[in-house]
Amino acid sequence: MQDKIHTSYKQLEQRSKYTNMFLRWFLYFVLILFALYFIFPLYVMIVTSLKTMEEIRQGTLLTWPSGLNFDSWAVAWGGRGYGAGDTFLKPYFWNSIKMVVPAVFFSTFIGAMTGYVLTKWRFKGDQWVFLFLLFGCFIPFQAILLPMARTLGVLGISNSVIGLVLVHTVYGIPFTTLFFRNYYISVPTELVKAARIDGAGFFKIFFKILLPISAPIIVVTVIWQFTQIWNDFLFGSTFSFGEAAPIQVALNNMVLSSTSVKEYNVDMASAIIAGVPTLIVYVLAGKYFIRGLTSGAVKG
Amino acid sequence: MKTLKIDELSKNFGTTEVLRKINLEIDEGNFLVLLGPSGCGKSTLLNIIAGLETINEGNVYIDDYNVSKVEPKDRNIAMVFQSYALYPSMNVRENMIFGLKQAKVSKEKIEEQLQKVSKFLQVDALLERKPSQLSGGQRQRVAIGRALVREPRIFLFDEPLSNLDAKLRVEMRREIKKLHQQLKTTVVYVTHDQTEAMSLGTNIAIMNHGVIQQNDTPENIYNKPSNTFVADFIGSPSMNLIKGNLKQNSNQISFVANGSNFEIPINGYDFKEKSNLENKEVFFGIRPEHIFSKKSNDGDFEINLRADLSEYIGHEQIMTFDYENQEVLAKFPSTIKIELSKNTKLYFDLTQISLFDAKTEERI
């Protein structure tokens, strides 16, 4: 009897070992498959951007380029050097930087302030204010195009980088407020009480006590806002044209308006250039992004 | 001059009444504990004293000066919080001097205060550390230190020990007691822990539903609870409250429990008023520790009760007896053996009893 049980346990052990091994390999297989699937377009883009037009016509999508040829990158960034009709990314790239930096800064800062007030300086009806702000997250972009265009016109900043900064700041506040409110609600209010007894005022508490412990959520907000604003096409194409356009609009113009042959290598290089800044932000701060999203209360 | 005086204070959040007509006074150097179950308004009262909450009615005076509308920082108070509330981004030194810096005290004075207090609390070796690098006890000390450097008139403590583990809590309790003995400062201390209240307070104000039930010395709170709430709240296990009636024959006053056929003579009881006692419905209150298994005083009343339940807790045991379908708990040393389901002779120490009116639940 005792022996019988013993052997059957051994069998069960064996069986579960094989099952586990099979499941593990299956898991890896699926994961690798998906990884390849996601990396594939990037591979095609990079490879194509490094080929000459000759190579593109002769080879397939997957063919390895004959050498590292950055000519198409140079064209995408700096143009060919002949006057009219030559669209290239460089000026619009700087437009986008000039738009994204202040817009991210202001929307993050205002969101932090609002979140601070909504959690630590509660007032009558503050839940309603928060609710209406949240509502802003759900308004479709298209719905505000006309009123916003009119507003920018009245303010005299339509078709300018400043106008786009304003649009993105205003549209970002609901999101940034949501982030900061949810972060600050987990910070013990006793901190604020202690600081008040110590004699610190509204701004001092914000700058000296709360902001220094907000790094994780600041990173999350900055990444979020940067990605949103950098990748925005709708506001950019609606509220700006010509020289004031941000990079995504320029990219579109460049790819669609080429009169002669489609230059796939230049198009691919341009698309990568337009996408690289968000990638850099993710690589630099991605670690904090996960940490910030999952971090809870501040201990002690 | 009273260091702190609270006059007819009321507070409500919306329609919820949190504090109702509170009156309190504290003399210089006293240690007042606000004790009560959660939701009784004790923390709100403390926040009001600190100036962190507004007042609906009434006034708060510190040194006879009406501070009801004065900012927290100008009230000359300091507060220690349950979560310590140390500023996470600052090290111990910065935490402790933050208040002094806000008050624009001179650098030399700040440094002097910091050295004095950090030595006194033995945190001088930790000055460069961040709060996250400190243990619970050390955080607690720094939090107290942050309050001490400001040399306030009144210290406010909001459940400062409830985040510590049991052993550390007892240690820190003694330290706070020592601190008070050495510095002789005025303290208002909020807790829901009766042991803390009893051991620390020179005065205890027991609160329930926003009303102070009794404000007295720990001895009086324990021995002469002013109503059944206080009697029930203080002591572990709490006081037995046996329902019954009073009998008065000429000069003899006695108590008869509901359903019982014998009288307990209570001539020695110190009645507030000795009239209208005949047939009065009362609670007869006796603490478990005042019921003995052997006769110790001549005045002890002998009674036969059936033992129903025994709870062994190491140094002592808590026995539950049946007194005409009312439970009576008694505390004995664990060395005494009592058989369950059998009648046992018990002795009530009648000098230690309390009587309460069954209707008003007030002490008579």
Interface residues (C-beta under 8 A of the other chain):
Chain A: P188 E190 L191 K193 A194 A195 R196 I197 D198 G199 A200 K204 K208 I209 P212 I213 V298 K299 G300
Chain B: N47 A50 G51 L52 E71 P72 K73 I77 A78 M79 F81 Q82 S83 Y84 A85 L86 Y87 P88 S89 M90 F98 G99 Q102 A103 P131 S132 L134 R139 R146 D158
